[in-house]
């Protein structure tokens, strides 16, 4: 009877460890996904600013300077 309870205890510990791993993995994926989204939007904004600067007559150096301005 004691061996059965030991098995349940070990199974509970393994399930808790698996749950912690899954929660940690999900949190890390969510964090990385959010950062990637921010970088993608920032990159698209830079491309748009560069294109608008070039269309308005700026040369490559001037357009690059405009993109880097905050």
C-alpha positions as CSV (number, residue, x, y, z in Angstrom):
1,X,0.0,0.0,0.0
2,X,2.8,2.4,0.8
3,X,4.4,1.7,-2.6
4,X,1.2,2.8,-4.3
5,X,1.3,6.1,-2.5
6,X,4.9,6.5,-3.3
7,X,4.1,6.1,-7.0
8,X,1.3,8.7,-6.8
9,X,3.7,11.1,-5.0
10,X,6.4,10.6,-7.7
11,X,3.8,11.0,-10.5
12,X,2.6,14.2,-8.8
13,X,6.1,15.6,-8.7
14,X,6.7,14.7,-12.3
15,X,3.5,16.4,-13.3
16,X,4.4,19.5,-11.4
17,X,7.8,19.6,-13.1
18,X,6.2,19.1,-16.5
19,X,3.7,21.9,-15.8
20,X,6.5,24.3,-14.7
21,X,8.5,23.5,-17.9
22,X,5.4,24.1,-20.1
23,X,4.5,27.4,-18.3
24,X,8.1,28.6,-18.6
25,X,8.3,27.7,-22.3
26,X,5.0,29.4,-23.0
27,X,6.1,32.5,-21.3
28,X,9.4,32.6,-23.1
29,X,7.7,32.1,-26.5
30,X,5.1,34.8,-25.7
31,X,7.9,37.2,-24.7
32,X,10.0,36.5,-27.8
33,X,6.9,36.8,-30.1
34,X,6.1,40.2,-28.6
35,X,9.7,41.4,-29.1
36,X,9.7,40.1,-32.7
37,X,6.5,41.9,-33.4
38,X,8.0,45.2,-32.1
39,X,11.1,44.8,-34.2
40,X,9.0,43.9,-37.3
41,X,6.9,47.1,-36.9
42,X,9.9,49.2,-36.2
43,X,11.7,47.9,-39.3
44,X,8.6,48.5,-41.5
45,X,8.5,52.1,-40.2
46,X,12.1,52.6,-41.1
47,X,11.6,51.2,-44.6
48,X,8.6,53.5,-45.1
49,X,10.5,56.6,-43.8
50,X,13.5,55.7,-46.1
51,X,11.1,55.3,-49.1
52,X,9.3,58.5,-48.5
53,X,12.6,60.4,-48.1
54,X,13.9,58.9,-51.4
55,X,10.7,59.8,-53.1
56,X,10.9,63.3,-51.9
57,X,14.2,63.8,-53.6
58,X,16.8,63.0,-50.9
59,X,19.9,61.1,-51.9
60,X,20.8,57.8,-50.1
61,X,22.9,59.5,-47.4
62,X,20.2,62.1,-46.6
63,X,17.5,59.4,-46.5
64,X,19.6,57.3,-44.2
65,X,20.1,60.3,-41.9
66,X,16.3,60.9,-41.9
67,X,15.6,57.3,-41.0
68,X,17.9,57.5,-38.0
69,X,16.3,60.6,-36.6
70,X,13.9,60.1,-33.8
